[in-house]
Structure formats: C-alpha cells, structure tokens
Amino acid sequence: MIRRILSAGPVWLLAVLLGITVYAGMQARHYAEALGASQARVARVEDRAAILLEHQRWQNRQIATMTEALGERDERLLRDGELLDLVRQAARNLERDDAKTADWAGQPSPAAVRQWLRDLRTGAGHGAGGDGAGGAELPGSPAAGPDAAGDAQP
C-alpha cells in the first residue's frame, strides 16, 4: 500500500503543482492588468496636472500683464489730472489777468453747451462713444442756438 501511494504521489504532486502554477499565473495576469490600469490612470492624472499647471502659469502671466497695464493707466490718469489742473489754473489766471478774455468768459453760453456740461458732470453721456456723448446738434435745431433766457451773443 505504501508503494502504491508513493507511485501515485508524483502524479498528484504534479497535478497540485500544475494547479498552483495556473492559479499563480491567473493572479499574476490579474495583478498585471490592475497595474496597467493604475499606470494609465496615473498617466492621465499627470497629463491633467500638467495642463492645469500650464493654465495656471498662463493666468499668472495674464494677471501680471493686466496689473502692469492698470498701473500704467493709473499713472497716465494721474498725469492727465495734474495736467488738466494746470490748464484750468492757467485759464483762471488768463481770465483774471486779461480783460479781453474776462469779457469773453463773462458772456452767456448757448443752451446746448450748458446742457452738455451738465451731462458731463452727471455722467449722462456715459463716456466716449455713449449715447449722445460728444455729439453736436445741427445748426438749425433748437438746442443749438441760444435759449429763451436771452443767451444771444452780441
């Protein structure tokens, strides 16, 4: 009986080893597929991260450009404001010191000019290119000439 077991043993042992080998192969294939899927996900995530990083760099460049442009605009507005103040002061001085200019400045202005100045102060013109901003009335229209308050110039 022992002889029979020993003679059948290598066959059983070979079958068990073959079964273990097949099982290990299936496990290895499963782990390889899982590893491949994980590597593909990692590659996609890295690509997305690279795209997002490049987009962030682009946004930072845009922000820097806008900041620089706004800084230049603020400086230009400040210079223009100072220049406008100087021109206004020069006009006041000219009106005060020159009799002919003072006479001209003392005359009433046309209704259209006064309305335009009122619109400038209240912002009704909505800036350059807005409705009615910088527009001129036709010479024959009522707003173009002196109003009924006696703005007729001599």
matplotlib code that plots the C-alpha trace (Angstrom):
import matplotlib.pyplot as plt

x = [0.0, 2.8, 4.3, 1.0, 0.8, 4.4, 4.0, 0.8, 2.4, 4.4, 1.3, -0.7, 2.2, 2.5, -1.3, -1.1, 2.0, 0.2, -2.9, -0.7, 1.1, -2.2, -3.6, -0.4, -0.5, -4.1, -3.2, -0.2, -2.3, -4.9, -2.2, -0.6, -4.0, -4.6, -1.1, -1.6, -5.0, -3.3, -0.5, -2.9, -4.8, -1.6, -0.6, -3.9, -3.8, -0.2, -1.3, -4.2, -1.9, 0.5, -2.4, -3.7, -0.2, 0.3, -3.1, -2.2, 1.1, -0.9, -3.3, -0.4, 1.1, -2.3, -2.7, 0.8, 0.1, -3.2, -1.6, 1.1, -1.4, -3.6, -0.6, 0.4, -3.3, -3.3, -0.1, -1.4, -4.7, -2.7, -0.5, -3.6, -5.4, -2.4, -2.1, -5.8, -5.4, -2.6, -4.6, -7.6, -5.4, -3.8, -7.4, -8.4, -5.2, -5.8, -9.4, -8.3, -5.4, -6.6, -9.5, -10.5, -10.6, -12.5, -15.1, -15.4, -15.6, -18.4, -20.7, -23.5, -23.0, -25.5, -28.1, -26.6, -23.2, -24.7, -26.6, -23.5, -21.6, -24.4, -24.4, -20.6, -21.0, -23.8, -22.3, -25.4, -23.1, -21.8, -18.3, -16.9, -18.9, -22.0, -25.4, -25.1, -21.6, -19.6, -22.4, -23.2, -26.7, -27.5, -27.2, -30.9, -32.1, -33.5, -30.8, -28.0, -28.9, -29.4, -32.3, -35.2, -33.3, -31.5, -28.3, -28.0, -24.4, -23.8]
y = [0.0, 2.4, 1.5, 2.4, 5.8, 6.6, 5.6, 7.8, 10.6, 12.2, 12.3, 14.0, 16.2, 17.2, 17.9, 20.1, 21.9, 22.4, 23.8, 26.2, 27.3, 28.0, 29.9, 31.9, 32.7, 33.9, 36.0, 37.5, 38.3, 40.0, 42.0, 43.0, 44.2, 46.2, 47.6, 48.6, 50.3, 52.1, 53.3, 54.5, 56.5, 57.9, 59.0, 60.7, 62.4, 63.6, 64.9, 66.8, 68.2, 69.4, 71.1, 72.7, 73.9, 75.4, 77.1, 78.5, 79.9, 81.5, 83.0, 84.4, 85.9, 87.5, 88.8, 90.3, 91.9, 93.3, 94.6, 96.3, 97.8, 99.1, 100.6, 102.4, 103.6, 104.9, 106.8, 108.2, 109.3, 110.9, 112.8, 113.8, 115.0, 117.1, 118.5, 119.3, 121.1, 123.1, 124.0, 125.0, 127.2, 128.8, 129.5, 131.1, 133.2, 134.3, 135.2, 137.1, 138.9, 139.5, 141.9, 140.7, 137.1, 138.1, 139.8, 136.7, 134.4, 136.6, 136.1, 133.6, 130.3, 128.6, 126.2, 123.2, 123.9, 124.3, 121.0, 119.2, 120.5, 119.4, 115.9, 115.7, 116.5, 113.9, 111.3, 111.2, 110.9, 107.5, 108.2, 108.4, 106.6, 106.5, 107.8, 111.4, 111.7, 114.3, 114.7, 118.1, 119.4, 120.6, 124.4, 124.8, 122.7, 124.5, 123.1, 124.6, 128.2, 130.5, 129.6, 131.8, 133.1, 135.6, 133.9, 135.8, 136.9, 140.5]
z = [0.0, 0.7, -2.6, -4.3, -2.5, -3.4, -7.0, -7.3, -5.3, -8.2, -10.3, -7.6, -6.8, -10.4, -10.6, -7.4, -8.8, -12.1, -10.3, -8.2, -11.3, -13.2, -10.1, -9.8, -13.5, -13.2, -10.2, -12.0, -15.0, -12.8, -11.0, -14.3, -15.6, -12.4, -12.6, -16.2, -15.4, -12.4, -14.6, -17.3, -14.6, -13.2, -16.7, -17.3, -13.9, -14.7, -18.1, -16.4, -13.8, -16.5, -18.4, -15.2, -14.3, -17.7, -17.5, -14.1, -15.5, -18.3, -15.9, -13.8, -16.9, -17.8, -14.3, -14.4, -17.8, -16.6, -13.4, -15.4, -17.8, -15.0, -13.2, -16.4, -16.8, -13.2, -13.8, -17.0, -15.3, -12.5, -15.1, -17.1, -14.0, -13.0, -16.5, -16.5, -13.2, -14.6, -17.7, -15.5, -13.3, -16.4, -17.8, -14.4, -14.4, -18.0, -17.2, -14.2, -15.8, -19.4, -19.8, -23.3, -22.1, -19.0, -21.2, -23.4, -20.4, -18.9, -21.9, -21.5, -23.3, -25.6, -24.1, -25.9, -24.3, -20.8, -21.2, -22.5, -19.4, -17.1, -18.8, -18.3, -14.6, -14.0, -16.3, -18.5, -21.6, -20.4, -21.6, -25.1, -27.7, -25.5, -26.4, -27.3, -26.0, -27.8, -30.4, -31.9, -32.7, -36.2, -36.5, -37.2, -34.2, -31.1, -28.8, -31.0, -30.6, -27.7, -25.4, -24.5, -21.4, -23.5, -24.4, -27.6, -28.1, -29.4]

ax = plt.figure().add_subplot(projection="3d")
ax.plot(x, y, z, "-o")
ax.set_aspect("equal")
plt.show()
